[in-house]
Amino acid sequence: MTGSTLFAIGLTLMKASGIVTAGMGGLALLASYLSPLTVDQAFWLFNMPFFVLAWSALGKNYFIKSVVAVGLVSIITAITRFSMEIGSIHPAFGALAGGTAAGAGILAILRHKAGVGGVTILSIWLEKKFGWSVGWMSFVLDAIIILSAILMIPSELALYSVLSVAAVSGILIAYHKPGRYTGY
């Protein structure tokens, strides 16, 4: 619950500042700017295909916990639309604070053997299969998302979006290491 709440707050701050971020959250934000979908709706829809990978590659428990985590993020993000009104937020603050909150939320969820999205699920699977760092894999995959977003959002906001990805990935690089508490 804590991880999903932190992640949802991060998405809310980034949405209010008009930026895109890492992973499925970034794709959901981008979709919310380009379509009638809300962030919470897009986040849930985009994650559905990755649940298959979660089940087959990471097991039933991971799958169940991830569905719950993604569902909670979607629900809490929807609740923020009705319970929080952010009048003005500078994109730099939205990127740094939102990215940090989202990264801390992802970390909390990862440490209890769950994921909050396709990029995270794919990164965990690659860590298990090849020993690749979750933080670095997330960073590479997120860079692809940001490069795509550069074509669709104003360039200034795209630069702040890079800051949000660095904040999210920085939390994971610094704190998600083998041998530390992982919940599994």
VENMO-V382149 format. One record per run of one state. SS is the DSSP state (helix for helix, strand for strand, loop for the rest). FROM is the first residue (numbers start at 1). LEN is the number of residues. Records with the same first field share a line. If there is no record, write none. Layout:
SS = FROM-LEN ; FROM-LEN
This chain:
loop = 1-1 ; 18-5 ; 35-4 ; 59-1 ; 84-7 ; 111-7 ; 131-3 ; 151-4 ; 176-9
helix = 2-16 ; 23-12 ; 39-20 ; 60-24 ; 91-20 ; 118-13 ; 134-17 ; 155-21
